[in-house]
Amino acid sequence: MNDKWEIYKDHANEWRWRRTASNGRIVGASTQGYVNRNDCLENARRNGYTGD
């Protein structure tokens, strides 16, 4: 699987994650913003993220 994971800050300065498939389609994303980056990463891990 060559999905790309992005951990980023949104316009409200909250952390979010997004998972993009190799064909460019977004196949997963956080449904809320997180104040703490670690909380965002924990949520991403529950959804298959294996980085950081």
Distance bins in CASP14 RR format, pairs under 12 A and 6 or more apart:
PFRMAT RR
TARGET T0000
AUTHOR 0000-0000-0000
RMODE 2
METHOD distances of the structure
MODEL  1
1 19 0 0 0 0 0 1 0 0 0 0 0
1 20 0 0 0 0 0 1 0 0 0 0 0
1 21 0 0 0 0 1 0 0 0 0 0 0
1 22 0 0 0 0 1 0 0 0 0 0 0
1 27 0 0 0 0 0 1 0 0 0 0 0
1 48 0 0 0 0 1 0 0 0 0 0 0
1 49 0 0 0 0 0 1 0 0 0 0 0
1 50 0 0 0 0 0 1 0 0 0 0 0
2 19 0 0 0 0 0 1 0 0 0 0 0
2 20 0 0 0 0 1 0 0 0 0 0 0
2 21 0 0 0 0 1 0 0 0 0 0 0
2 22 1 0 1 0 0 0 0 0 0 0 0
2 23 0 0 0 0 1 0 0 0 0 0 0
2 24 0 0 0 0 0 1 0 0 0 0 0
2 27 0 0 0 0 0 1 0 0 0 0 0
3 17 0 0 0 0 0 1 0 0 0 0 0
3 18 0 0 0 0 0 1 0 0 0 0 0
3 19 1 0 1 0 0 0 0 0 0 0 0
3 20 1 0 0 1 0 0 0 0 0 0 0
3 21 1 0 1 0 0 0 0 0 0 0 0
3 22 1 0 0 1 0 0 0 0 0 0 0
3 23 0 0 0 0 0 1 0 0 0 0 0
3 24 0 0 0 0 1 0 0 0 0 0 0
3 25 0 0 0 0 0 1 0 0 0 0 0
3 26 0 0 0 0 0 1 0 0 0 0 0
3 27 1 0 0 1 0 0 0 0 0 0 0
3 28 0 0 0 0 1 0 0 0 0 0 0
3 44 0 0 0 0 0 1 0 0 0 0 0
3 47 0 0 0 0 0 1 0 0 0 0 0
3 48 0 0 0 0 1 0 0 0 0 0 0
3 49 0 0 0 0 1 0 0 0 0 0 0
3 50 0 0 0 0 0 1 0 0 0 0 0
3 51 0 0 0 0 0 1 0 0 0 0 0
4 17 0 0 0 0 0 1 0 0 0 0 0
4 18 0 0 0 0 1 0 0 0 0 0 0
4 19 1 0 0 1 0 0 0 0 0 0 0
4 20 1 0 1 0 0 0 0 0 0 0 0
4 21 0 0 0 0 1 0 0 0 0 0 0
4 22 1 0 0 1 0 0 0 0 0 0 0
4 23 0 0 0 0 0 1 0 0 0 0 0
4 24 0 0 0 0 1 0 0 0 0 0 0
4 25 0 0 0 0 0 1 0 0 0 0 0
4 26 0 0 0 0 1 0 0 0 0 0 0
4 27 0 0 0 0 0 1 0 0 0 0 0
4 28 0 0 0 0 0 1 0 0 0 0 0
4 49 0 0 0 0 0 1 0 0 0 0 0
4 51 0 0 0 0 0 1 0 0 0 0 0
5 16 0 0 0 0 0 1 0 0 0 0 0
5 17 1 0 0 1 0 0 0 0 0 0 0
5 18 1 0 0 1 0 0 0 0 0 0 0
5 19 1 0 1 0 0 0 0 0 0 0 0
5 20 1 0 0 1 0 0 0 0 0 0 0
5 21 0 0 0 0 0 1 0 0 0 0 0
5 26 0 0 0 0 0 1 0 0 0 0 0
5 27 0 0 0 0 0 1 0 0 0 0 0
5 28 0 0 0 0 1 0 0 0 0 0 0
5 29 0 0 0 0 0 1 0 0 0 0 0
5 30 0 0 0 0 0 1 0 0 0 0 0
5 40 0 0 0 0 0 1 0 0 0 0 0
5 41 0 0 0 0 0 1 0 0 0 0 0
5 43 0 0 0 0 0 1 0 0 0 0 0
5 44 1 0 0 1 0 0 0 0 0 0 0
5 45 0 0 0 0 0 1 0 0 0 0 0
5 47 0 0 0 0 1 0 0 0 0 0 0
5 48 0 0 0 0 1 0 0 0 0 0 0
5 49 1 0 1 0 0 0 0 0 0 0 0
5 50 0 0 0 0 1 0 0 0 0 0 0
5 51 1 0 0 1 0 0 0 0 0 0 0
5 52 0 0 0 0 1 0 0 0 0 0 0
6 15 0 0 0 0 0 1 0 0 0 0 0
6 16 0 0 0 0 1 0 0 0 0 0 0
6 17 1 0 0 1 0 0 0 0 0 0 0
6 18 1 0 1 0 0 0 0 0 0 0 0
6 19 1 0 0 1 0 0 0 0 0 0 0
6 20 1 0 0 1 0 0 0 0 0 0 0
6 24 0 0 0 0 0 1 0 0 0 0 0
6 26 0 0 0 0 1 0 0 0 0 0 0
6 28 0 0 0 0 0 1 0 0 0 0 0
6 29 0 0 0 0 1 0 0 0 0 0 0
6 30 0 0 0 0 0 1 0 0 0 0 0
6 40 0 0 0 0 0 1 0 0 0 0 0
6 44 0 0 0 0 1 0 0 0 0 0 0
6 49 0 0 0 0 0 1 0 0 0 0 0
6 51 0 0 0 0 0 1 0 0 0 0 0
6 52 0 0 0 0 0 1 0 0 0 0 0
7 14 0 0 0 0 0 1 0 0 0 0 0
7 15 1 0 0 1 0 0 0 0 0 0 0
7 16 1 0 0 1 0 0 0 0 0 0 0
7 17 1 0 1 0 0 0 0 0 0 0 0
7 18 0 0 0 0 1 0 0 0 0 0 0
7 19 0 0 0 0 0 1 0 0 0 0 0
7 29 0 0 0 0 0 1 0 0 0 0 0
7 30 0 0 0 0 1 0 0 0 0 0 0
7 33 0 0 0 0 0 1 0 0 0 0 0
7 34 0 0 0 0 1 0 0 0 0 0 0
7 36 0 0 0 0 0 1 0 0 0 0 0
7 37 1 0 0 1 0 0 0 0 0 0 0
7 38 0 0 0 0 0 1 0 0 0 0 0
7 39 0 0 0 0 0 1 0 0 0 0 0
7 40 1 0 0 1 0 0 0 0 0 0 0
7 41 1 0 0 1 0 0 0 0 0 0 0
7 42 0 0 0 0 0 1 0 0 0 0 0
7 43 0 0 0 0 0 1 0 0 0 0 0
7 44 1 0 0 1 0 0 0 0 0 0 0
7 45 0 0 0 0 0 1 0 0 0 0 0
7 49 0 0 0 0 1 0 0 0 0 0 0
7 51 0 0 0 0 1 0 0 0 0 0 0
7 52 1 0 0 1 0 0 0 0 0 0 0
8 14 0 0 0 0 1 0 0 0 0 0 0
8 15 1 0 0 1 0 0 0 0 0 0 0
8 16 1 0 0 1 0 0 0 0 0 0 0
8 17 1 0 0 1 0 0 0 0 0 0 0
8 18 1 0 0 1 0 0 0 0 0 0 0
8 20 0 0 0 0 0 1 0 0 0 0 0
8 29 0 0 0 0 0 1 0 0 0 0 0
8 30 0 0 0 0 1 0 0 0 0 0 0
8 33 0 0 0 0 0 1 0 0 0 0 0
8 34 0 0 0 0 0 1 0 0 0 0 0
8 37 0 0 0 0 0 1 0 0 0 0 0
8 40 0 0 0 0 1 0 0 0 0 0 0
8 44 0 0 0 0 0 1 0 0 0 0 0
9 15 1 0 1 0 0 0 0 0 0 0 0
9 16 1 0 0 1 0 0 0 0 0 0 0
9 17 0 0 0 0 0 1 0 0 0 0 0
9 18 0 0 0 0 0 1 0 0 0 0 0
9 30 0 0 0 0 0 1 0 0 0 0 0
9 33 0 0 0 0 1 0 0 0 0 0 0
9 34 0 0 0 0 1 0 0 0 0 0 0
9 35 0 0 0 0 0 1 0 0 0 0 0
9 36 0 0 0 0 0 1 0 0 0 0 0
9 37 0 0 0 0 1 0 0 0 0 0 0
9 40 0 0 0 0 1 0 0 0 0 0 0
10 16 1 0 1 0 0 0 0 0 0 0 0
10 17 0 0 0 0 0 1 0 0 0 0 0
10 18 0 0 0 0 0 1 0 0 0 0 0
10 29 0 0 0 0 0 1 0 0 0 0 0
10 30 0 0 0 0 1 0 0 0 0 0 0
10 32 0 0 0 0 0 1 0 0 0 0 0
10 33 1 0 0 1 0 0 0 0 0 0 0
10 34 0 0 0 0 1 0 0 0 0 0 0
10 35 0 0 0 0 0 1 0 0 0 0 0
10 40 0 0 0 0 0 1 0 0 0 0 0
11 33 0 0 0 0 0 1 0 0 0 0 0
12 32 0 0 0 0 0 1 0 0 0 0 0
12 33 1 0 0 1 0 0 0 0 0 0 0
12 34 0 0 0 0 0 1 0 0 0 0 0
12 35 0 0 0 0 0 1 0 0 0 0 0
13 33 0 0 0 0 1 0 0 0 0 0 0
13 34 0 0 0 0 0 1 0 0 0 0 0
13 35 0 0 0 0 1 0 0 0 0 0 0
13 37 0 0 0 0 0 1 0 0 0 0 0
14 30 0 0 0 0 1 0 0 0 0 0 0
14 32 0 0 0 0 1 0 0 0 0 0 0
14 33 1 1 0 0 0 0 0 0 0 0 0
14 34 1 0 1 0 0 0 0 0 0 0 0
14 35 1 0 0 1 0 0 0 0 0 0 0
14 36 0 0 0 0 1 0 0 0 0 0 0
14 37 0 0 0 0 1 0 0 0 0 0 0
14 39 0 0 0 0 1 0 0 0 0 0 0
14 40 0 0 0 0 1 0 0 0 0 0 0
14 43 0 0 0 0 0 1 0 0 0 0 0
15 30 0 0 0 0 1 0 0 0 0 0 0
15 32 0 0 0 0 1 0 0 0 0 0 0
15 33 1 0 0 1 0 0 0 0 0 0 0
15 34 1 0 1 0 0 0 0 0 0 0 0
15 35 1 0 0 1 0 0 0 0 0 0 0
15 36 1 0 0 1 0 0 0 0 0 0 0
15 37 1 0 1 0 0 0 0 0 0 0 0
15 38 0 0 0 0 1 0 0 0 0 0 0
15 39 1 0 0 1 0 0 0 0 0 0 0
15 40 1 1 0 0 0 0 0 0 0 0 0
15 41 0 0 0 0 1 0 0 0 0 0 0
15 42 0 0 0 0 0 1 0 0 0 0 0
15 43 0 0 0 0 1 0 0 0 0 0 0
15 44 0 0 0 0 1 0 0 0 0 0 0
15 52 0 0 0 0 0 1 0 0 0 0 0
16 26 0 0 0 0 0 1 0 0 0 0 0
16 28 0 0 0 0 0 1 0 0 0 0 0
16 29 1 0 0 1 0 0 0 0 0 0 0
16 30 1 0 1 0 0 0 0 0 0 0 0
16 31 0 0 0 0 1 0 0 0 0 0 0
16 32 1 0 0 1 0 0 0 0 0 0 0
16 33 1 0 1 0 0 0 0 0 0 0 0
16 34 1 0 0 1 0 0 0 0 0 0 0
16 35 0 0 0 0 0 1 0 0 0 0 0
16 37 0 0 0 0 0 1 0 0 0 0 0
16 39 0 0 0 0 0 1 0 0 0 0 0
16 40 1 0 0 1 0 0 0 0 0 0 0
16 41 0 0 0 0 0 1 0 0 0 0 0
16 43 0 0 0 0 1 0 0 0 0 0 0
16 44 0 0 0 0 1 0 0 0 0 0 0
17 26 0 0 0 0 0 1 0 0 0 0 0
17 27 0 0 0 0 0 1 0 0 0 0 0
17 28 0 0 0 0 1 0 0 0 0 0 0
17 29 1 0 0 1 0 0 0 0 0 0 0
17 30 1 0 1 0 0 0 0 0 0 0 0
17 31 0 0 0 0 0 1 0 0 0 0 0
17 32 0 0 0 0 0 1 0 0 0 0 0
17 33 0 0 0 0 1 0 0 0 0 0 0
17 34 0 0 0 0 1 0 0 0 0 0 0
17 37 0 0 0 0 0 1 0 0 0 0 0
17 39 0 0 0 0 0 1 0 0 0 0 0
17 40 1 0 1 0 0 0 0 0 0 0 0
17 41 1 0 0 1 0 0 0 0 0 0 0
17 42 0 0 0 0 0 1 0 0 0 0 0
17 43 1 0 0 1 0 0 0 0 0 0 0
17 44 1 0 1 0 0 0 0 0 0 0 0
17 45 0 0 0 0 1 0 0 0 0 0 0
17 46 0 0 0 0 0 1 0 0 0 0 0
17 47 1 0 0 1 0 0 0 0 0 0 0
17 48 0 0 0 0 0 1 0 0 0 0 0
17 49 1 0 0 1 0 0 0 0 0 0 0
17 51 0 0 0 0 0 1 0 0 0 0 0
17 52 0 0 0 0 0 1 0 0 0 0 0
18 24 0 0 0 0 0 1 0 0 0 0 0
18 25 0 0 0 0 0 1 0 0 0 0 0
18 26 1 0 1 0 0 0 0 0 0 0 0
18 27 0 0 0 0 1 0 0 0 0 0 0
18 28 1 0 0 1 0 0 0 0 0 0 0
18 29 1 0 1 0 0 0 0 0 0 0 0
18 30 1 0 0 1 0 0 0 0 0 0 0
18 31 0 0 0 0 0 1 0 0 0 0 0
18 33 0 0 0 0 0 1 0 0 0 0 0
18 40 0 0 0 0 0 1 0 0 0 0 0
18 43 0 0 0 0 0 1 0 0 0 0 0
18 44 0 0 0 0 1 0 0 0 0 0 0
18 47 0 0 0 0 0 1 0 0 0 0 0
18 49 0 0 0 0 0 1 0 0 0 0 0
19 25 0 0 0 0 1 0 0 0 0 0 0
19 26 1 0 0 1 0 0 0 0 0 0 0
19 27 1 0 1 0 0 0 0 0 0 0 0
19 28 1 0 1 0 0 0 0 0 0 0 0
19 29 1 0 0 1 0 0 0 0 0 0 0
19 30 0 0 0 0 1 0 0 0 0 0 0
19 43 0 0 0 0 0 1 0 0 0 0 0
19 44 1 0 0 1 0 0 0 0 0 0 0
19 45 0 0 0 0 0 1 0 0 0 0 0
19 47 1 0 0 1 0 0 0 0 0 0 0
19 48 0 0 0 0 1 0 0 0 0 0 0
19 49 1 0 0 1 0 0 0 0 0 0 0
19 50 0 0 0 0 0 1 0 0 0 0 0
19 51 0 0 0 0 0 1 0 0 0 0 0
20 26 1 0 1 0 0 0 0 0 0 0 0
20 27 1 0 0 1 0 0 0 0 0 0 0
20 28 0 0 0 0 1 0 0 0 0 0 0
20 29 0 0 0 0 1 0 0 0 0 0 0
21 27 1 0 1 0 0 0 0 0 0 0 0
21 28 0 0 0 0 1 0 0 0 0 0 0
27 47 0 0 0 0 0 1 0 0 0 0 0
27 48 0 0 0 0 0 1 0 0 0 0 0
28 43 0 0 0 0 0 1 0 0 0 0 0
28 44 0 0 0 0 1 0 0 0 0 0 0
28 47 1 0 0 1 0 0 0 0 0 0 0
28 48 0 0 0 0 1 0 0 0 0 0 0
28 49 0 0 0 0 0 1 0 0 0 0 0
29 40 0 0 0 0 0 1 0 0 0 0 0
29 43 0 0 0 0 0 1 0 0 0 0 0
29 44 0 0 0 0 1 0 0 0 0 0 0
29 47 0 0 0 0 1 0 0 0 0 0 0
29 49 0 0 0 0 0 1 0 0 0 0 0
30 37 0 0 0 0 0 1 0 0 0 0 0
30 39 0 0 0 0 1 0 0 0 0 0 0
30 40 1 0 0 1 0 0 0 0 0 0 0
30 41 0 0 0 0 0 1 0 0 0 0 0
30 42 0 0 0 0 0 1 0 0 0 0 0
30 43 1 0 1 0 0 0 0 0 0 0 0
30 44 1 0 0 1 0 0 0 0 0 0 0
30 45 0 0 0 0 0 1 0 0 0 0 0
30 46 0 0 0 0 0 1 0 0 0 0 0
30 47 0 0 0 0 1 0 0 0 0 0 0
30 49 0 0 0 0 0 1 0 0 0 0 0
31 40 0 0 0 0 0 1 0 0 0 0 0
31 43 0 0 0 0 1 0 0 0 0 0 0
31 44 0 0 0 0 0 1 0 0 0 0 0
31 46 0 0 0 0 0 1 0 0 0 0 0
31 47 0 0 0 0 0 1 0 0 0 0 0
32 39 0 0 0 0 1 0 0 0 0 0 0
32 40 0 0 0 0 1 0 0 0 0 0 0
32 43 0 0 0 0 1 0 0 0 0 0 0
33 39 0 0 0 0 1 0 0 0 0 0 0
33 40 1 0 0 1 0 0 0 0 0 0 0
33 43 0 0 0 0 1 0 0 0 0 0 0
33 44 0 0 0 0 0 1 0 0 0 0 0
34 40 1 0 1 0 0 0 0 0 0 0 0
34 41 0 0 0 0 1 0 0 0 0 0 0
34 42 0 0 0 0 1 0 0 0 0 0 0
34 43 1 0 0 1 0 0 0 0 0 0 0
34 44 0 0 0 0 1 0 0 0 0 0 0
36 42 0 0 0 0 1 0 0 0 0 0 0
36 43 0 0 0 0 0 1 0 0 0 0 0
37 43 0 0 0 0 0 1 0 0 0 0 0
37 44 0 0 0 0 0 1 0 0 0 0 0
37 52 0 0 0 0 1 0 0 0 0 0 0
38 44 0 0 0 0 0 1 0 0 0 0 0
38 45 0 0 0 0 0 1 0 0 0 0 0
38 52 0 0 0 0 1 0 0 0 0 0 0
39 45 0 0 0 0 0 1 0 0 0 0 0
39 46 0 0 0 0 0 1 0 0 0 0 0
40 46 0 0 0 0 0 1 0 0 0 0 0
40 47 0 0 0 0 0 1 0 0 0 0 0
40 49 0 0 0 0 1 0 0 0 0 0 0
40 52 0 0 0 0 0 1 0 0 0 0 0
41 47 0 0 0 0 0 1 0 0 0 0 0
41 48 0 0 0 0 0 1 0 0 0 0 0
41 49 1 0 0 1 0 0 0 0 0 0 0
41 50 0 0 0 0 0 1 0 0 0 0 0
41 51 0 0 0 0 1 0 0 0 0 0 0
41 52 1 0 1 0 0 0 0 0 0 0 0
42 48 0 0 0 0 0 1 0 0 0 0 0
42 49 0 0 0 0 1 0 0 0 0 0 0
42 52 0 0 0 0 0 1 0 0 0 0 0
43 49 0 0 0 0 1 0 0 0 0 0 0
44 50 0 0 0 0 1 0 0 0 0 0 0
44 51 0 0 0 0 1 0 0 0 0 0 0
44 52 0 0 0 0 1 0 0 0 0 0 0
45 51 0 0 0 0 1 0 0 0 0 0 0
45 52 0 0 0 0 1 0 0 0 0 0 0
END
